[in-house]
């Protein structure tokens, strides 16, 4: 884990972890609910937030980046490569396995 610092900006208290050169702001779920408009302004400016509940991570609030979405054709090609690589199990009755799992 990277360096950790605690500080306050406006009405928000931050527990900030610097990992891989990016700053990740940890915010409790109750605080995130109360301060959502302020958090969204931060996201618009490129900040990333980890929302926690009782100290455990439950969500990431990050900027939506259109450039990171895969092209549909690339996704289809990746799926075709995956299907070609997978091993098949000969002689297995899939329907029987499904029925067995339902019991």
MODELLER restraints for C-alpha pairs under 7 A, 6 or more apart:
rsr = mdl.restraints
at = mdl.atoms
rsr.add(forms.Gaussian(group=physical.xy_distance, feature=features.Distance(at['CA:1:A'], at['CA:19:A']), mean=6.73, stdev=0.5))
rsr.add(forms.Gaussian(group=physical.xy_distance, feature=features.Distance(at['CA:2:A'], at['CA:17:A']), mean=6.02, stdev=0.5))
rsr.add(forms.Gaussian(group=physical.xy_distance, feature=features.Distance(at['CA:2:A'], at['CA:18:A']), mean=5.16, stdev=0.5))
rsr.add(forms.Gaussian(group=physical.xy_distance, feature=features.Distance(at['CA:2:A'], at['CA:19:A']), mean=4.89, stdev=0.5))
rsr.add(forms.Gaussian(group=physical.xy_distance, feature=features.Distance(at['CA:3:A'], at['CA:17:A']), mean=5.75, stdev=0.5))
rsr.add(forms.Gaussian(group=physical.xy_distance, feature=features.Distance(at['CA:3:A'], at['CA:18:A']), mean=5.48, stdev=0.5))
rsr.add(forms.Gaussian(group=physical.xy_distance, feature=features.Distance(at['CA:4:A'], at['CA:15:A']), mean=6.90, stdev=0.5))
rsr.add(forms.Gaussian(group=physical.xy_distance, feature=features.Distance(at['CA:4:A'], at['CA:16:A']), mean=5.58, stdev=0.5))
rsr.add(forms.Gaussian(group=physical.xy_distance, feature=features.Distance(at['CA:4:A'], at['CA:17:A']), mean=4.59, stdev=0.5))
rsr.add(forms.Gaussian(group=physical.xy_distance, feature=features.Distance(at['CA:4:A'], at['CA:18:A']), mean=6.59, stdev=0.5))
rsr.add(forms.Gaussian(group=physical.xy_distance, feature=features.Distance(at['CA:5:A'], at['CA:15:A']), mean=5.85, stdev=0.5))
rsr.add(forms.Gaussian(group=physical.xy_distance, feature=features.Distance(at['CA:5:A'], at['CA:16:A']), mean=5.29, stdev=0.5))
rsr.add(forms.Gaussian(group=physical.xy_distance, feature=features.Distance(at['CA:5:A'], at['CA:17:A']), mean=6.70, stdev=0.5))
rsr.add(forms.Gaussian(group=physical.xy_distance, feature=features.Distance(at['CA:6:A'], at['CA:14:A']), mean=5.57, stdev=0.5))
rsr.add(forms.Gaussian(group=physical.xy_distance, feature=features.Distance(at['CA:6:A'], at['CA:15:A']), mean=4.55, stdev=0.5))
rsr.add(forms.Gaussian(group=physical.xy_distance, feature=features.Distance(at['CA:6:A'], at['CA:16:A']), mean=6.15, stdev=0.5))
rsr.add(forms.Gaussian(group=physical.xy_distance, feature=features.Distance(at['CA:7:A'], at['CA:13:A']), mean=5.91, stdev=0.5))
rsr.add(forms.Gaussian(group=physical.xy_distance, feature=features.Distance(at['CA:7:A'], at['CA:14:A']), mean=5.39, stdev=0.5))
rsr.add(forms.Gaussian(group=physical.xy_distance, feature=features.Distance(at['CA:7:A'], at['CA:15:A']), mean=6.79, stdev=0.5))
rsr.add(forms.Gaussian(group=physical.xy_distance, feature=features.Distance(at['CA:8:A'], at['CA:14:A']), mean=5.88, stdev=0.5))
rsr.add(forms.Gaussian(group=physical.xy_distance, feature=features.Distance(at['CA:14:A'], at['CA:25:A']), mean=5.96, stdev=0.5))
rsr.add(forms.Gaussian(group=physical.xy_distance, feature=features.Distance(at['CA:14:A'], at['CA:26:A']), mean=6.12, stdev=0.5))
rsr.add(forms.Gaussian(group=physical.xy_distance, feature=features.Distance(at['CA:14:A'], at['CA:27:A']), mean=6.53, stdev=0.5))
rsr.add(forms.Gaussian(group=physical.xy_distance, feature=features.Distance(at['CA:15:A'], at['CA:25:A']), mean=6.02, stdev=0.5))
rsr.add(forms.Gaussian(group=physical.xy_distance, feature=features.Distance(at['CA:15:A'], at['CA:26:A']), mean=5.31, stdev=0.5))
rsr.add(forms.Gaussian(group=physical.xy_distance, feature=features.Distance(at['CA:16:A'], at['CA:23:A']), mean=6.52, stdev=0.5))
rsr.add(forms.Gaussian(group=physical.xy_distance, feature=features.Distance(at['CA:16:A'], at['CA:24:A']), mean=5.66, stdev=0.5))
rsr.add(forms.Gaussian(group=physical.xy_distance, feature=features.Distance(at['CA:16:A'], at['CA:25:A']), mean=4.68, stdev=0.5))
rsr.add(forms.Gaussian(group=physical.xy_distance, feature=features.Distance(at['CA:16:A'], at['CA:26:A']), mean=6.12, stdev=0.5))
rsr.add(forms.Gaussian(group=physical.xy_distance, feature=features.Distance(at['CA:17:A'], at['CA:23:A']), mean=5.95, stdev=0.5))
rsr.add(forms.Gaussian(group=physical.xy_distance, feature=features.Distance(at['CA:17:A'], at['CA:24:A']), mean=5.36, stdev=0.5))
rsr.add(forms.Gaussian(group=physical.xy_distance, feature=features.Distance(at['CA:17:A'], at['CA:25:A']), mean=6.67, stdev=0.5))
rsr.add(forms.Gaussian(group=physical.xy_distance, feature=features.Distance(at['CA:18:A'], at['CA:24:A']), mean=6.30, stdev=0.5))
rsr.add(forms.Gaussian(group=physical.xy_distance, feature=features.Distance(at['CA:23:A'], at['CA:48:A']), mean=7.00, stdev=0.5))
rsr.add(forms.Gaussian(group=physical.xy_distance, feature=features.Distance(at['CA:24:A'], at['CA:48:A']), mean=5.32, stdev=0.5))
rsr.add(forms.Gaussian(group=physical.xy_distance, feature=features.Distance(at['CA:24:A'], at['CA:49:A']), mean=5.58, stdev=0.5))
rsr.add(forms.Gaussian(group=physical.xy_distance, feature=features.Distance(at['CA:24:A'], at['CA:50:A']), mean=6.63, stdev=0.5))
rsr.add(forms.Gaussian(group=physical.xy_distance, feature=features.Distance(at['CA:25:A'], at['CA:48:A']), mean=6.21, stdev=0.5))
rsr.add(forms.Gaussian(group=physical.xy_distance, feature=features.Distance(at['CA:25:A'], at['CA:49:A']), mean=4.55, stdev=0.5))
rsr.add(forms.Gaussian(group=physical.xy_distance, feature=features.Distance(at['CA:25:A'], at['CA:50:A']), mean=5.91, stdev=0.5))
rsr.add(forms.Gaussian(group=physical.xy_distance, feature=features.Distance(at['CA:26:A'], at['CA:49:A']), mean=5.70, stdev=0.5))
rsr.add(forms.Gaussian(group=physical.xy_distance, feature=features.Distance(at['CA:26:A'], at['CA:50:A']), mean=4.63, stdev=0.5))
rsr.add(forms.Gaussian(group=physical.xy_distance, feature=features.Distance(at['CA:26:A'], at['CA:51:A']), mean=5.86, stdev=0.5))
rsr.add(forms.Gaussian(group=physical.xy_distance, feature=features.Distance(at['CA:26:A'], at['CA:52:A']), mean=6.86, stdev=0.5))
rsr.add(forms.Gaussian(group=physical.xy_distance, feature=features.Distance(at['CA:27:A'], at['CA:49:A']), mean=6.79, stdev=0.5))
rsr.add(forms.Gaussian(group=physical.xy_distance, feature=features.Distance(at['CA:27:A'], at['CA:50:A']), mean=6.12, stdev=0.5))
rsr.add(forms.Gaussian(group=physical.xy_distance, feature=features.Distance(at['CA:27:A'], at['CA:51:A']), mean=4.95, stdev=0.5))
rsr.add(forms.Gaussian(group=physical.xy_distance, feature=features.Distance(at['CA:27:A'], at['CA:52:A']), mean=6.07, stdev=0.5))
rsr.add(forms.Gaussian(group=physical.xy_distance, feature=features.Distance(at['CA:28:A'], at['CA:51:A']), mean=5.56, stdev=0.5))
rsr.add(forms.Gaussian(group=physical.xy_distance, feature=features.Distance(at['CA:28:A'], at['CA:52:A']), mean=4.75, stdev=0.5))
rsr.add(forms.Gaussian(group=physical.xy_distance, feature=features.Distance(at['CA:28:A'], at['CA:53:A']), mean=5.84, stdev=0.5))
rsr.add(forms.Gaussian(group=physical.xy_distance, feature=features.Distance(at['CA:29:A'], at['CA:51:A']), mean=5.69, stdev=0.5))
rsr.add(forms.Gaussian(group=physical.xy_distance, feature=features.Distance(at['CA:29:A'], at['CA:52:A']), mean=5.54, stdev=0.5))
rsr.add(forms.Gaussian(group=physical.xy_distance, feature=features.Distance(at['CA:29:A'], at['CA:53:A']), mean=5.44, stdev=0.5))
rsr.add(forms.Gaussian(group=physical.xy_distance, feature=features.Distance(at['CA:43:A'], at['CA:62:A']), mean=6.04, stdev=0.5))
rsr.add(forms.Gaussian(group=physical.xy_distance, feature=features.Distance(at['CA:43:A'], at['CA:63:A']), mean=5.37, stdev=0.5))
rsr.add(forms.Gaussian(group=physical.xy_distance, feature=features.Distance(at['CA:44:A'], at['CA:63:A']), mean=6.40, stdev=0.5))
rsr.add(forms.Gaussian(group=physical.xy_distance, feature=features.Distance(at['CA:46:A'], at['CA:63:A']), mean=6.09, stdev=0.5))
rsr.add(forms.Gaussian(group=physical.xy_distance, feature=features.Distance(at['CA:47:A'], at['CA:62:A']), mean=6.92, stdev=0.5))
rsr.add(forms.Gaussian(group=physical.xy_distance, feature=features.Distance(at['CA:48:A'], at['CA:61:A']), mean=5.86, stdev=0.5))
rsr.add(forms.Gaussian(group=physical.xy_distance, feature=features.Distance(at['CA:48:A'], at['CA:62:A']), mean=4.74, stdev=0.5))
rsr.add(forms.Gaussian(group=physical.xy_distance, feature=features.Distance(at['CA:49:A'], at['CA:60:A']), mean=5.81, stdev=0.5))
rsr.add(forms.Gaussian(group=physical.xy_distance, feature=features.Distance(at['CA:49:A'], at['CA:61:A']), mean=4.95, stdev=0.5))
rsr.add(forms.Gaussian(group=physical.xy_distance, feature=features.Distance(at['CA:49:A'], at['CA:62:A']), mean=6.43, stdev=0.5))
rsr.add(forms.Gaussian(group=physical.xy_distance, feature=features.Distance(at['CA:50:A'], at['CA:57:A']), mean=6.57, stdev=0.5))
rsr.add(forms.Gaussian(group=physical.xy_distance, feature=features.Distance(at['CA:50:A'], at['CA:59:A']), mean=5.96, stdev=0.5))
rsr.add(forms.Gaussian(group=physical.xy_distance, feature=features.Distance(at['CA:50:A'], at['CA:60:A']), mean=4.63, stdev=0.5))
rsr.add(forms.Gaussian(group=physical.xy_distance, feature=features.Distance(at['CA:50:A'], at['CA:61:A']), mean=6.23, stdev=0.5))
rsr.add(forms.Gaussian(group=physical.xy_distance, feature=features.Distance(at['CA:51:A'], at['CA:57:A']), mean=5.95, stdev=0.5))
rsr.add(forms.Gaussian(group=physical.xy_distance, feature=features.Distance(at['CA:51:A'], at['CA:58:A']), mean=5.89, stdev=0.5))
rsr.add(forms.Gaussian(group=physical.xy_distance, feature=features.Distance(at['CA:51:A'], at['CA:59:A']), mean=5.13, stdev=0.5))
rsr.add(forms.Gaussian(group=physical.xy_distance, feature=features.Distance(at['CA:51:A'], at['CA:60:A']), mean=6.05, stdev=0.5))
rsr.add(forms.Gaussian(group=physical.xy_distance, feature=features.Distance(at['CA:52:A'], at['CA:58:A']), mean=5.36, stdev=0.5))
